[in-house]
Amino acid sequence: MSAEITTIPVANQGQPRKPLGQIFVERGLLTEVSVQRLIAHARQKHIRLGELLEVIGLITPDELAEALATQYRCRKIADFAKFSYPGNLLRLIPLEAAVKHTIFPLKMDGDRLAVAVADPTIEDVLQDIAAQNNLKIILYVATRSEINRAIARHYLGQVMGEPNLKTILLVEDDLLVREMVAKTLTRKGYTVETAIDGMDAFSKIFTLKPKLVITDKVMPKLGGYEFLFAIRNIPEFRYMPVILMTAAATPDEEKEALEKGFFDFVLKPVKEIGLLTRVQRAFQSSESLYGKIA
């Protein structure tokens, strides 16, 4: 049996999909002029229109999910994290793939797998899942937060709540450094969560939803640069500031860190004044998400 993804009824397969911007205009959420300007801005920044609209707050997550469901002629689903899901169903989509692509397996019915997605355009990913498991994929659209809530509860066994606005995830494999940096930040009123390496942090960041990450450069399993690359593939954390801790202070190291997407870097051994100054600057910078992409 060949892999198959079903998003629309057979009777509608010959009809072209309606542009997302047109759907928002028809619903009175945007004007045609604003849509054209936003499309141009999204292209300039190399991001999708829907993602841009959600980030800057012109469209609510529910409105975006409803529009995508209309565009792809499939159902919108909500409030599904509260249900139970068997382990053999969850194993069809590994945790890393679920987090990276914001997808969640909903139900098996014979050779059909119902999947909740936040972005229906990830057809290659869905085709791979269908082919690997010899299944047909049935799409449902959900908000990113709803899918993330389901992943946190059913893959990680945690309940995802709204984070403290001053939450920092500290990633450091050296116990002494980790404790020293955590105590310094805690004394200044920050809520600090810790991870012992990049892989540990990758499993925690999704549930903790910190406002800032400070990560060591060299760690087992997943180093600082690899960890940054991994979370930048998660749309929810694409614009979150990440500070690199490194013992290197060469101009080449600084240039590489900034070019790779780190917000700033802290030299080891860590000095309190330098650390707190960079953390404060990172929080000030992230107060407006739109400032990250404008």
N, C-alpha and C positions, 0 to 999 in steps of 0.2 A: 504494500500500500504506500502511495507517495505522500509526502508531507503536504498538509493543506491548512490554510488559515482562512477562517470564515469571518467576515466582518459585515456582510450585507446579505439580504435575502437574494435568492437566485434571480427573482424577477427584476431586481434593480441593478444587476451587475453590469449592464450596458451603459448605465448613466454615469457621467463624470461626477467626481466629488465636488461639492460646492466649496469654494475658498473659505477659509476660516474667517477672514476679515469680512466677507460678505454676510456671513451668518451673524456676526456681531452688529453689523449695520442694520440688517433686517429686524433684529431684536431691539433696536434702539439704544444699544449700549455704546456705540461709537458712531462717528460720522464718516462718510466716505473720505473726506479730506484727511481726517486724523489717521484713518487706516493706511492711506498711502504714505503718509509721513512716517508712521510707525514701521511699516514694511521696509522702507528705505533705511531706517535706523537699525532695524534688526539685521538686515543684510550687511550693513557696514560693520556691525559688531559680531557677525557670524553666529547669530543665535536665532532660534525659531521665534516667529511672531507670538505664539501662545506663551512661550517662556518669558519673553520680554514683557508682555502685558501683565502676567502674573507677578513678576518681580517688581515692577513699578507700581502695582496696585490699581491699575485701571480696570482690571477684570478680576473677580473673585475666583478662587480655586473651583468652586461649584459651577460658576458660569463657564469657566474654561472647559471643565469636564463635560458639561451639557452640550457645549458647542462642538467639541471633538466627537461626542457620541452622534450628534446630528451629521457631522461631516462624514463620518465613517459608517453611518447607518447601523450602529450597534447600540446596545443598551448601556445606560449609566448605572452604576451600582454604588451603594453607600452602606455604611454601618455594618460591614461584614467581618470586622476584626473580632467581634464578640462571639462568633461561632467557633466550633471545634473543627480541626482539620487533621486527618491522620498523617502519620509520619511518612508513609509510602507516597502520599500525594505531594508533600513538601519536598521530598527527595527528587521529584521530577524537575524542580528548578532549584539549584544549589543556592545557598545563602548569598554568596558573592554576586551571582548573576541577578538575584532578586533585588539586592541593594543597588547594584550598579545601574540596572535598567529600570528600577522602580516597577517591578511586576510581582504578581502573587498568584499562585495556583488556587482556584476556587473549588473545582469539582471535577471528578471523573465520571463520565457516563459512557460506558462501552469504550469505543476508540476515540472519544471526544473529550478534550481537556479544556475546561473553561478557565480563562486567565484574565485577571484584572490588570490593566495597564494604565499608566498616566500619559504615555505618548504612543499612540497607535502607529506611528511611522517606523517603529523599530522592527520592521518586517523581517530583516535578516536574522535577528535574534530569535524571533518567534519561529521562523522556518527551521533554525537549528534545533530548537526544542522539539518541534514536531517531528523532524527527521530522526533525531536521536532516540525518541521514544515511540516512533511509529504511530503517531497520533494526529488527529485533526485538532487545530486550535480554534476555539470559539472566543472572540474578544468581548470584553466588557471594559468600559472606561470608568476610572475612579480618580479621585484627587490624589495627589502625591502624599498628602498627610494621612489619608485613610489607608493607603497601601503601606506606608511606613509604619503606621500603628499596627497593622496586621503582621508585618514582618517582625517587629519588635516583640510582639506577644507570642507568636507561634514558632518563630525560628530561634529567638533569643530568650524566651521565657520572661520577658520584662514588659512592664507597662510604660509606655512612652507618655510623659507629661510635658507640660510647657516648661522649658528650662529657665533657671534664674538668668536674668539679663547679664550677669557678670560671671557666667560659668566659663571656665578655662579647662581644656583637656591638655594635660602635661604628659608627653610621651618621652620616657627616658629609661634606659635599661640599668643605669647605675643607681643603686639604692640611695647612696649618700647624696648624690646630686639631686635625685628626684625629691628626697625629703627636704633638702635645703631650699630648693626653688619653690616647692609647694608651701612651705612655712612662710617664706617671704611674701608670696602672693596672698596667702590666707590672712596674714596680719593686716594687709591693706584692704580687706573686705571682699576679696574675690572668692568665689566658690571654685575649688580646684578638684578635679577628678584626674586620676592618673592611669597610665597604661605602661606596661613594661617593654613593649616593642611596637612596631608598626602594625603587625597583624592583630595584636591585642587592641590597639587603638581603632583599627578599622572595624572591629566587631562592636566597639563601644560608642563610636561617634554617632552612629545612626540613632541610637536610643537616647544618648545624652544631649544631642543637639547643642553643643557648646557654641559660644559666640566667638571663641578664639582657640587656636591650637598652638602649642609650643612643642616642637619636636626636636629630638636629637638627630644628628646627621647619620651616624654610624650605629646601627642596631642589628641584632639577629633577626632572621625571618623576613623583615621588611624594613628597609632603611628609610631615612627621612625623605629622600627624593622619591623613592618608590611609593611611599605612603601618600605624599602630596599628589602624585599622578593618579593614585587610586581614588582619592576623595574628589579630585577635580572632575572625575567622570560621574559623580553624583550631583545632579543639578542643584539639589538643595544646599550643597556646600561649595558650589562653584565660586562664589564670591566671598567666602569666609576667609578672613586673614589668618595666615599660618606663618609663625615665626620659627626660623631655623636656629638651633643651638649648635655651634661648631667650634672646634679648637683652631681652625684655620682662619687666618686674617689677611690673606693675600687679595690683591685687587681682582685676580681671576676668580677666586672663590666667591667674592661679593657679587661680581658680575653674573656668574653662573646662577647663584641663588635667586637673584632678582629676575633674571631672564626666565628661569623655570617657573616663576610664579609665587615665590615666597614674598610675603609682605615686608619682612625685615629679618635680621639675624642678630643673635646674641652670642658674644664670644665667651668661650670657656677659658679659665674659671669664671663663672657667672658673678658679676658685680650687681649689687642690689639696685643702685641708682640707674644703671644702664638698662637693667631688666624692666624696672617699673616704668621708666620713660617710654620704652618701646611698647609695652603692654597698653599703657594709657593712650598712646598714639593710635594703636591698632583699634581699640574700642571706639575712639573718636571717629576713625575713618569708616567703621562699619555701621555707624548710626543710620546712614542712609544707603540702602542697597542700590538705589539708582545712581548714586555717586560713583559706584563701582563700574558702571557700564556706560555712563554718559560721556 
